[in-house]
């Protein structure tokens, strides 16, 4: 850690990291209940995250009546509280503990893909159990993880250091060269390209019928590396258990149309979201455009 992280502006972050470290050894069931309680407590306060979540649910799931959407928003915040303590377990708990509290279906699909000698891209999405979803994989296999650096530099440094210990590589989102090398080497890489993306190569791709700024590089990366692409989703079960599912490789993927390939994955994500809507990361401003004339969905 750099000496600059001793600056007083980072003291609250250090306090938060220390609190997570203290809570981590507690029984998992207790951490689950504490997390739900914390999330529901935070929901009592007016925050921009609550407004963003409400707007996203209105846009993505208009078929639900308002009361049903509100219930899912409330449960979403309970899940965010759980995610905080799941992060603590992901950072410090042993592989044995992680394997004990998580179930992984579809490992045979992954093993069959690895047996071909080609790289494997585990294509995932940002559900609020994302941190422990990565850790559940890393506790079972050598894994490379793509991640988005955080604005808080201390959190980013700490997160990278923990993932560097637990995974084969922790690859920043913009480090495409390392991603390609890992796949050409026949490695397994976890990758979640479903969040708003407004850099070079972004395209407006429909998600829940709404065009949104999206990264379409997945099919090009798969084409360059001949990697097999397997959807992977992770969910929090009632009572605090977890289940991950690794699906068979996508057939006829990639094509010569990156936008169509991305829309295909978005349809898969939509099906998972409708199955467990309270667990998707609704506090992210997902429905953004690339030009000023695009509708401004958020206040």
Secondary structure per residue as TSV (DSSP state, phi and psi in degrees):
chain	resnum	aa	ss	phi	psi
A	1	X	-	360.0	141.2
A	2	X	-	-76.9	151.1
A	3	X	G	-61.3	-27.9
A	4	X	G	-60.4	-23.9
A	5	X	G	-75.1	-2.5
A	6	X	G	-86.7	-2.9
A	7	X	S	-61.3	143.6
A	8	X	G	-53.5	-27.4
A	9	X	G	-64.8	-19.5
A	10	X	G	-96.1	-3.7
A	11	X	H	-59.5	-42.4
A	12	X	H	-60.1	-36.3
A	13	X	H	-65.9	-44.1
A	14	X	H	-60.2	-39.0
A	15	X	H	-62.9	-42.5
A	16	X	H	-64.4	-43.4
A	17	X	H	-62.7	-41.5
A	18	X	H	-63.4	-40.3
A	19	X	H	-63.5	-42.0
A	20	X	H	-61.9	-39.4
A	21	X	H	-64.9	-35.4
A	22	X	H	-69.0	-39.7
A	23	X	H	-76.0	-27.6
A	24	X	H	-51.9	-40.8
A	25	X	T	-71.2	-10.3
A	26	X	S	-63.5	155.5
A	27	X	-	-54.7	142.7
A	28	X	H	-58.2	-42.0
A	29	X	H	-60.7	-38.4
A	30	X	H	-67.9	-41.4
A	31	X	H	-62.2	-37.2
A	32	X	H	-61.7	-45.7
A	33	X	H	-68.8	-40.5
A	34	X	H	-62.7	-40.5
A	35	X	H	-63.3	-46.3
A	36	X	H	-60.1	-43.3
A	37	X	H	-62.0	-41.8
A	38	X	H	-64.4	-45.5
A	39	X	H	-62.1	-42.4
A	40	X	H	-68.0	-32.6
A	41	X	H	-65.8	-45.7
A	42	X	H	-61.8	-33.1
A	43	X	T	-62.9	-20.2
A	44	X	T	-67.7	-20.3
A	45	X	S	-99.6	144.6
A	46	X	-	-74.8	116.4
A	47	X	-	-134.3	160.9
A	48	X	H	-65.0	-30.1
A	49	X	H	-63.2	-36.9
A	50	X	H	-64.8	-40.8
A	51	X	H	-67.5	-41.2
A	52	X	H	-63.3	-44.4
A	53	X	H	-62.5	-42.0
A	54	X	H	-62.0	-43.8
A	55	X	H	-66.0	-42.5
A	56	X	H	-61.9	-41.9
A	57	X	H	-65.8	-37.7
A	58	X	H	-62.8	-41.3
A	59	X	H	-72.9	-42.8
A	60	X	H	-84.2	-34.6
A	61	X	-	-126.9	59.3
A	62	X	T	-67.2	-16.9
A	63	X	T	-71.6	-17.1
A	64	X	S	-81.1	143.3
A	65	X	-	-70.2	154.1
A	66	X	H	-52.1	-39.8
A	67	X	H	-64.1	-37.0
A	68	X	H	-68.8	-40.5
A	69	X	H	-64.1	-39.9
A	70	X	H	-65.3	-38.4
A	71	X	H	-62.3	-41.0
A	72	X	H	-70.1	-32.8
A	73	X	H	-65.8	-42.5
A	74	X	H	-61.4	-46.8
A	75	X	H	-65.7	-30.5
A	76	X	H	-61.7	-44.1
A	77	X	H	-68.5	-34.7
A	78	X	H	-60.2	-39.9
A	79	X	H	-67.4	-34.7
A	80	X	H	-63.9	-36.5
A	81	X	H	-64.1	-42.0
A	82	X	H	-60.2	-39.8
A	83	X	H	-60.4	-31.5
A	84	X	H	-62.9	-46.9
A	85	X	H	-76.0	-26.5
A	86	X	H	-64.7	-33.8
A	87	X	H	-63.3	-41.9
A	88	X	H	-59.6	-45.5
A	89	X	H	-64.5	-39.3
A	90	X	H	-63.4	-35.7
A	91	X	H	-77.3	-38.2
A	92	X	H	-122.1	-19.5
A	93	X	S	-70.4	153.6
A	94	X	-	-71.7	160.6
A	95	X	H	-58.7	-36.8
A	96	X	H	-62.5	-43.4
A	97	X	H	-64.4	-44.1
A	98	X	H	-62.0	-43.6
A	99	X	H	-65.6	-32.2
A	100	X	H	-67.5	-36.0
A	101	X	H	-97.4	-1.5
A	102	X	E	-123.8	142.6
A	103	X	E	-111.0	136.7
A	104	X	E	-123.3	112.2
A	105	X	E	-95.5	150.5
A	106	X	-	85.5	14.2
A	107	X	H	-61.1	-28.3
A	108	X	H	-65.0	-33.0
A	109	X	H	-63.8	-41.2
A	110	X	H	-67.6	-44.5
A	111	X	H	-62.6	-39.3
A	112	X	H	-64.9	-39.0
A	113	X	H	-66.6	-42.0
A	114	X	H	-65.2	-32.0
A	115	X	T	-64.3	-18.1
A	116	X	T	-76.3	-13.7
A	117	X	T	84.0	-0.9
A	118	X	S	-92.4	159.2
A	119	X	-	-66.7	158.3
A	120	X	E	-126.4	123.5
A	121	X	E	-103.8	110.2
A	122	X	E	-86.0	104.3
A	123	X	E	-89.2	118.5
A	124	X	-	-128.3	-170.0
A	125	X	-	-147.5	167.4
A	126	X	-	-88.0	82.4
A	127	X	B	-90.7	161.1
A	128	X	T	-77.7	1.6
A	129	X	T	-101.7	24.5
A	130	X	H	-61.3	-37.9
A	131	X	H	-65.9	-49.2
A	132	X	H	-73.6	-22.5
A	133	X	H	-63.7	-40.0
A	134	X	H	-67.8	-43.2
A	135	X	H	-65.7	-33.6
A	136	X	H	-63.0	-35.9
A	137	X	H	-70.9	-47.2
A	138	X	H	-63.7	-24.5
A	139	X	T	-75.9	-8.2
A	140	X	T	-118.2	-14.0
A	141	X	S	-162.7	158.6
A	142	X	-	-66.1	126.4
A	143	X	-	-137.9	137.1
A	144	X	E	-99.5	139.0
A	145	X	E	-125.0	123.6
A	146	X	E	-83.1	137.0
A	147	X	E	-143.2	158.1
A	148	X	-	-99.5	117.6
A	149	X	-	-56.9	143.8
A	150	X	-	-89.3	159.3
A	151	X	S	-69.8	-34.6
A	152	X	S	-76.9	110.3
A	153	X	H	-63.9	-34.6
A	154	X	H	-67.2	-44.9
A	155	X	H	-60.4	-43.0
A	156	X	H	-61.9	-43.2
A	157	X	H	-64.7	-42.3
A	158	X	H	-68.0	-43.4
A	159	X	H	-61.9	-42.8
A	160	X	H	-63.7	-41.0
A	161	X	H	-65.3	-38.9
A	162	X	H	-68.6	-42.9
A	163	X	H	-67.8	-31.7
A	164	X	H	-64.7	-30.9
A	165	X	H	-75.0	-40.6
A	166	X	H	-91.1	-16.1
A	167	X	S	-124.0	169.5
A	168	X	S	-69.9	-45.1
A	169	X	E	-144.7	142.6
A	170	X	E	-109.3	110.0
A	171	X	E	-106.7	118.3
A	172	X	E	-58.3	149.1
A	173	X	T	-55.1	-35.2
A	174	X	T	-87.0	-2.7
A	175	X	-	-88.4	70.2
A	176	X	H	-66.9	-32.3
A	177	X	H	-60.1	-44.8
A	178	X	H	-67.9	-36.9
A	179	X	H	-59.7	-47.9
A	180	X	H	-63.9	-41.2
A	181	X	H	-60.6	-44.5
A	182	X	H	-59.9	-43.5
A	183	X	H	-69.5	-39.6
A	184	X	H	-66.7	-25.6
A	185	X	T	-79.8	-2.4
A	186	X	T	85.7	18.1
A	187	X	-	-82.1	169.9
A	188	X	E	-101.1	130.4
A	189	X	E	-127.4	127.5
A	190	X	E	-88.2	134.1
A	191	X	E	-150.1	127.3
A	192	X	-	-124.9	95.2
A	193	X	-	-96.4	26.2
A	194	X	-	-91.3	-3.9
A	195	X	S	-86.3	168.4
A	196	X	-	-57.3	133.6
A	197	X	-	-136.7	122.4
A	198	X	-	-126.8	19.4
A	199	X	S	-95.2	-171.8
A	200	X	T	-56.1	134.1
A	201	X	T	93.4	-3.6
A	202	X	E	-70.8	146.5
A	203	X	E	-136.4	155.4
A	204	X	E	-84.3	109.2
A	205	X	E	-122.4	137.0
A	206	X	E	-71.3	133.9
A	207	X	E	-131.9	120.6
A	208	X	T	56.1	35.3
A	209	X	T	79.9	2.5
A	210	X	E	-114.4	124.1
A	211	X	E	-62.1	132.5
A	212	X	E	-141.7	147.4
A	213	X	E	-63.7	122.3
A	214	X	E	-140.3	145.7
A	215	X	E	-81.0	119.5
A	216	X	-	-105.3	17.3
A	217	X	H	-76.0	-14.1
A	218	X	H	-56.0	-47.6
A	219	X	H	-68.5	-33.5
A	220	X	H	-67.8	-39.8
A	221	X	H	-64.8	-43.4
A	222	X	H	-62.6	-38.8
A	223	X	H	-67.5	-40.2
A	224	X	H	-67.0	-34.7
A	225	X	H	-104.5	-8.9
A	226	X	T	61.2	25.1
A	227	X	-	-71.3	147.1
A	228	X	E	-83.7	140.1
A	229	X	E	-111.7	116.5
A	230	X	E	-118.2	119.5
A	231	X	E	-62.9	139.5
A	232	X	E	-136.1	125.7
A	233	X	E	-132.2	149.9
A	234	X	E	-131.8	139.9
A	235	X	E	-137.6	150.7
A	236	X	E	-91.1	125.9
A	237	X	-	-90.7	156.7
A	238	X	T	-56.1	132.1
A	239	X	T	93.3	-9.2
A	240	X	S	107.9	0.1
A	241	X	-	-77.5	177.6
A	242	X	E	-141.3	148.8
A	243	X	E	-141.2	126.3
A	244	X	E	-107.4	148.9
A	245	X	E	-133.4	121.8
A	246	X	E	-101.6	115.9
A	247	X	E	-86.0	163.9
A	248	X	E	-62.0	161.0
A	249	X	E	-58.9	143.6
A	250	X	-	-65.1	131.4
A	251	X	T	-84.0	148.1
A	252	X	T	53.4	44.7
A	253	X	-	-133.5	129.9
A	254	X	S	-87.3	168.7
A	255	X	-	-105.8	-170.3
A	256	X	S	-90.6	13.4
A	257	X	-	-125.1	93.0
A	258	X	H	-59.4	-33.9
A	259	X	H	-67.0	-44.9
A	260	X	H	-63.1	-38.2
A	261	X	H	-63.4	-41.2
A	262	X	H	-67.7	-40.6
A	263	X	H	-61.3	-37.1
A	264	X	H	-61.3	-44.7
A	265	X	H	-66.6	-38.1
A	266	X	H	-59.6	-36.0
A	267	X	H	-64.3	-36.8
A	268	X	H	-65.7	-43.5
A	269	X	H	-61.9	-43.9
A	270	X	H	-57.7	-41.7
A	271	X	H	-63.2	-40.3
A	272	X	H	-68.0	-39.6
A	273	X	H	-63.8	-42.7
A	274	X	H	-66.6	-26.5
A	275	X	H	-74.4	-33.6
A	276	X	S	-143.5	68.1
A	277	X	G	-62.9	-28.5
A	278	X	G	-70.8	-14.1
A	279	X	G	-98.3	-7.3
A	280	X	B	-74.9	156.1
A	281	X	-	-84.2	84.6
A	282	X	T	-79.1	-11.0
A	283	X	T	-83.6	5.1
A	284	X	S	-96.0	134.7
A	285	X	-	-74.7	80.6
A	286	X	-	-76.6	-35.7
A	287	X	-	-92.9	71.2
A	288	X	-	-108.2	158.7
A	289	X	-	-107.7	178.7
A	290	X	S	-104.4	-9.3
A	291	X	S	-131.0	155.8
A	292	X	T	-62.0	-23.8
A	293	X	T	-81.8	-1.2
A	294	X	S	-73.1	144.1
A	295	X	-	-55.7	138.1
A	296	X	-	-93.3	98.8
A	297	X	-	-79.1	-17.2
A	298	X	-	-115.9	143.3
A	299	X	-	-67.5	360.0
